[in-house]
Amino acid sequence: MVTRTALLYLSRQHRLKNVLSGMPGFKQITRRFIAGENIDDALEAIRELNAMGITASFDHLGESISSEAEAEADVREYLHVLDRIGETGVDSNVSVKPTQLGLDIDESLCLGNIRRIVEAAKAKNNFVRIDMEDSSKTDATLRIFFKLRKEFENVGIVLQSYLYRTARDLEAVLAAGGRVRLCKGAYDEPESAAFPKKSDVDANFISLMKTLLKSGIYHGIATHDEAMIRATREFAETEKIPRETYEFQMLFGIRRDLQVGLAKAGFRMRTYVPYGEYWYPYFMRRLAERPANIWFVVRSLFRG
């Protein structure tokens, strides 16, 4: 827990990006978790995933944008991504972060920017997932989602099992017919907002997963935890829930063995493929999620 807290703290220390980038071989290490810095790198990674029967979601890295010009640049990037998906035929949707699209500047600005992306995706028969960030953004993110859900069917939301409030939020999202990506959560949250114990987070995840699978709506169960995957498979089998009514989701470079294994076993599998120059906070949060990721970096550094 101490290690996770420390890494999440470091994820907010952006000056360390230049220090780490200067270490020999470090850029190669980040490629384990990040497809690259441009869209062509991400496309190549997605082609390889598609060849293994795995679908994808483009994630152009960025968050906490502080100017309208930066937010507009990210909107244009996502519109370009949607064009490239259509041109290349890769099997992928897109994932967006509200603070990347202006939430910290103005909620209505963010709503308008996400609407442009969702509208463009609808025209191309594609889907947009709105990511959930730290708990201080939850209310605004849900307000944006509910407004868009009234206009569009091709928009979904992420909910996090480590927050106390999520069961209540899930009821509202399902009542609106929303598609959910359920994950545990990767931000440093106070005990007033989130379960401090992993066992409680896991128990909530399983409870929420059961509600999702029984809802009759297509959802994503996002976890690298084999216990959570096993619980999902067992529940779906017991309740006779068809495999084509839900999918597993994981992050690029994490538990590749599980991803390939699930796809080969006939489960729907989607991988989030991040790319872009704003890789540092994303990378540090991935290290915080699993101790095995830290040892991967340490071993790689010693190997040069």
C-alpha positions in Angstrom: 0.0 0.0 0.0 2.9 2.4 0.8 4.5 1.6 -2.5 1.3 2.3 -4.4 0.7 5.6 -2.6 4.3 6.7 -3.3 4.0 5.9 -7.0 0.6 7.7 -7.3 2.3 10.7 -5.7 5.1 10.5 -8.2 2.6 10.3 -11.1 1.7 13.9 -10.3 5.4 15.1 -10.3 5.7 15.9 -14.0 9.2 17.2 -13.7 10.4 13.6 -13.2 9.4 12.8 -16.8 12.6 14.4 -18.1 14.8 12.7 -15.5 13.4 9.3 -16.4 13.5 10.0 -20.1 17.2 10.6 -19.8 17.9 7.2 -18.3 19.5 4.7 -20.8 16.9 2.3 -22.2 14.0 3.9 -20.3 12.1 4.8 -23.5 12.2 1.2 -24.6 10.7 0.2 -21.2 7.7 2.5 -21.6 6.9 0.8 -24.9 5.8 -2.2 -22.8 2.8 -0.2 -21.7 2.5 2.5 -24.3 2.2 1.8 -28.0 4.3 4.8 -29.0 4.1 8.6 -29.4 2.0 8.8 -32.6 -1.1 7.3 -34.2 0.8 5.1 -36.6 2.5 3.3 -33.6 -0.9 2.7 -32.1 -2.4 1.4 -35.4 0.4 -1.1 -35.8 -0.2 -2.3 -32.2 -3.9 -2.7 -32.9 -3.3 -4.6 -36.1 -1.3 -7.1 -34.1 -4.0 -7.4 -31.5 -6.7 -7.8 -34.1 -4.7 -10.6 -35.7 -5.0 -12.5 -32.4 -8.7 -12.0 -32.2 -8.5 -9.0 -29.8 -10.4 -5.7 -30.4 -9.0 -2.4 -29.2 -9.7 1.1 -27.9 -7.5 4.1 -28.9 -6.4 6.1 -25.9 -4.6 9.3 -26.9 -2.8 10.1 -23.6 -3.5 13.4 -22.0 -5.3 14.9 -18.9 -5.6 18.1 -16.9 -5.5 20.3 -20.0 -5.4 24.0 -19.0 -6.1 25.8 -22.2 -8.9 25.7 -24.8 -6.3 25.5 -27.5 -4.9 22.3 -26.1 -8.4 20.8 -25.7 -9.2 21.7 -29.3 -6.0 20.0 -30.4 -7.1 16.8 -28.6 -10.5 17.0 -30.2 -8.9 17.2 -33.6 -6.6 14.3 -32.8 -9.6 12.1 -31.9 -11.5 13.1 -35.1 -8.3 12.1 -36.9 -8.2 8.8 -35.1 -11.8 8.0 -36.1 -10.9 8.8 -39.7 -7.9 6.5 -39.6 -10.0 3.7 -38.0 -12.3 4.0 -41.0 -9.5 4.1 -43.5 -7.5 1.2 -42.2 -10.4 -1.0 -41.1 -8.9 -1.9 -37.7 -11.4 -3.1 -35.1 -11.2 -0.4 -32.5 -13.3 2.3 -30.7 -12.0 5.3 -28.8 -11.6 6.3 -25.2 -11.5 9.9 -23.9 -10.7 11.6 -20.6 -12.8 14.7 -19.7 -9.9 16.7 -18.3 -8.1 16.1 -21.6 -11.0 17.8 -23.3 -11.4 20.9 -21.1 -13.3 19.8 -17.9 -10.9 21.7 -15.7 -11.5 24.8 -17.8 -15.3 24.7 -18.2 -17.8 21.8 -18.0 -19.9 23.1 -20.9 -16.7 23.4 -23.0 -15.9 19.7 -22.2 -19.4 18.6 -23.0 -19.3 20.3 -26.4 -15.9 18.8 -27.2 -16.9 15.3 -26.3 -20.2 15.7 -28.2 -18.2 16.5 -31.3 -16.2 13.3 -31.0 -19.3 11.2 -30.2 -21.2 12.7 -33.1 -18.3 12.0 -35.5 -18.1 8.4 -34.1 -21.8 7.9 -34.7 -21.4 8.9 -38.3 -18.7 6.2 -38.7 -20.7 3.6 -36.7 -18.2 3.7 -33.9 -18.3 4.0 -30.1 -16.8 6.4 -27.5 -16.0 5.5 -23.9 -15.8 8.4 -21.4 -13.1 7.5 -18.9 -13.5 8.2 -15.2 -10.7 10.0 -13.4 -10.3 10.8 -9.7 -13.3 11.2 -7.5 -13.3 15.0 -7.6 -14.4 14.7 -11.3 -17.0 12.0 -10.9 -20.1 14.2 -10.6 -19.2 16.4 -13.6 -18.2 13.3 -15.7 -21.5 11.7 -15.0 -23.4 14.9 -15.8 -21.7 15.0 -19.1 -22.4 11.3 -19.8 -26.1 11.6 -19.0 -26.6 14.6 -21.2 -24.9 12.8 -24.1 -26.7 9.6 -23.5 -30.0 11.4 -24.1 -28.7 12.3 -27.6 -26.5 9.3 -28.5 -26.5 5.5 -28.1 -22.8 5.2 -29.0 -21.4 6.6 -25.8 -20.4 4.7 -22.6 -18.9 5.4 -19.2 -16.4 4.0 -16.8 -17.3 3.2 -13.2 -14.8 2.3 -10.5 -15.4 -0.3 -7.8 -13.1 1.3 -5.2 -15.6 4.2 -4.7 -18.4 3.8 -2.1 -20.8 5.6 -4.4 -20.5 3.4 -7.4 -23.4 1.0 -6.7 -25.7 4.0 -6.6 -24.2 5.5 -9.8 -24.5 2.2 -11.5 -28.3 2.1 -10.9 -28.6 5.5 -12.6 -26.4 4.6 -15.6 -28.3 1.3 -16.2 -31.7 3.2 -16.0 -30.4 5.4 -18.8 -29.4 2.3 -20.8 -25.7 3.1 -20.6 -22.9 0.8 -21.3 -20.3 0.5 -18.5 -16.7 -0.3 -18.4 -16.2 -1.6 -14.8 -12.7 -1.3 -13.3 -11.2 -1.1 -9.8 -9.8 2.4 -10.1 -6.2 3.7 -10.3 -6.1 7.0 -8.5 -5.0 7.9 -5.0 -8.3 8.4 -3.2 -9.1 9.4 0.4 -10.8 6.9 2.7 -13.8 9.2 2.8 -14.4 8.4 -0.8 -13.0 4.9 -1.5 -12.6 1.5 0.2 -9.1 1.4 1.8 -8.9 -2.4 1.7 -8.4 -4.4 -1.5 -10.7 -7.1 -0.2 -13.6 -4.6 -0.1 -12.8 -3.2 -3.5 -12.8 -6.8 -4.9 -16.1 -7.7 -3.2 -17.7 -4.5 -4.6 -16.3 -5.3 -8.0 -17.9 -8.8 -8.0 -21.2 -7.4 -6.8 -21.2 -4.7 -9.5 -20.1 -7.2 -12.2 -23.1 -9.4 -11.4 -25.5 -6.5 -11.7 -23.9 -5.6 -15.1 -24.0 -9.1 -16.6 -27.7 -9.5 -15.6 -28.7 -6.1 -17.0 -29.1 -7.3 -20.6 -26.8 -4.4 -21.8 -23.4 -5.0 -23.3 -20.7 -4.1 -20.8 -16.9 -4.4 -20.4 -15.4 -6.1 -17.4 -12.0 -4.5 -17.0 -9.5 -6.3 -14.8 -6.1 -8.1 -14.9 -7.0 -9.9 -11.6 -7.4 -13.6 -12.3 -9.7 -13.9 -9.3 -12.1 -11.3 -10.7 -11.9 -13.0 -14.2 -12.7 -16.3 -12.7 -15.6 -14.9 -10.7 -17.0 -13.3 -13.9 -16.7 -16.5 -15.9 -18.2 -18.6 -13.1 -21.1 -16.3 -12.6 -21.8 -16.0 -16.4 -21.7 -19.8 -16.7 -24.0 -20.3 -13.7 -26.5 -17.7 -14.9 -26.2 -19.0 -18.5 -25.2 -15.5 -19.7 -23.9 -15.8 -23.3 -20.2 -14.8 -23.9 -21.2 -12.5 -26.7 -23.2 -10.2 -24.3 -20.1 -8.9 -22.5 -16.4 -8.5 -23.0 -13.2 -8.5 -20.9 -11.0 -5.5 -21.1 -7.3 -5.0 -20.2 -4.5 -2.5 -20.8 -1.8 -2.7 -23.4 1.2 -4.6 -22.2 -0.3 -5.9 -19.0 -1.0 -9.7 -18.6 -0.7 -10.4 -22.3 -0.9 -14.1 -21.5 -4.4 -13.6 -20.0 -5.5 -11.5 -23.0 -4.4 -14.0 -25.6 -5.7 -16.9 -23.5 -9.2 -15.4 -23.1 -9.4 -14.6 -26.8 -8.4 -18.2 -27.7 -10.9 -19.6 -25.3 -13.7 -17.8 -27.2 -14.2 -14.8 -24.9 -14.5 -11.3 -26.3 -11.4 -9.4 -25.4 -10.6 -5.7 -25.8 -7.3 -4.0 -25.1 -6.9 -0.3 -24.4 -4.0 1.0 -26.5 -2.5 4.3 -25.2 -0.2 6.4 -27.3 1.1 10.0 -27.2 3.7 12.2 -25.7 1.9 12.6 -22.4 2.8 9.2 -21.1 4.4 9.9 -17.7 1.4 9.9 -15.3 -0.2 7.0 -17.2 3.0 5.0 -16.9 3.4 5.7 -13.2 -0.2 4.6 -12.4 0.4 1.4 -14.3 3.4 0.7 -12.0 1.2 1.5 -8.9 -1.4 -1.0 -9.9 0.7 -4.2 -9.9 4.0 -4.9 -8.1 5.0 -7.2 -11.1 5.1 -4.1 -13.3 7.7 -2.5 -10.9 9.9 -5.5 -11.1 9.7 -5.6 -14.8 11.1 -2.0 -14.9 13.8 -2.8 -12.4 14.9 -5.9 -14.3 14.9 -4.1 -17.5 17.1 -1.2 -16.2 19.7 -3.6 -14.8 19.8 -5.3 -18.2 20.5 -2.0 -19.7 
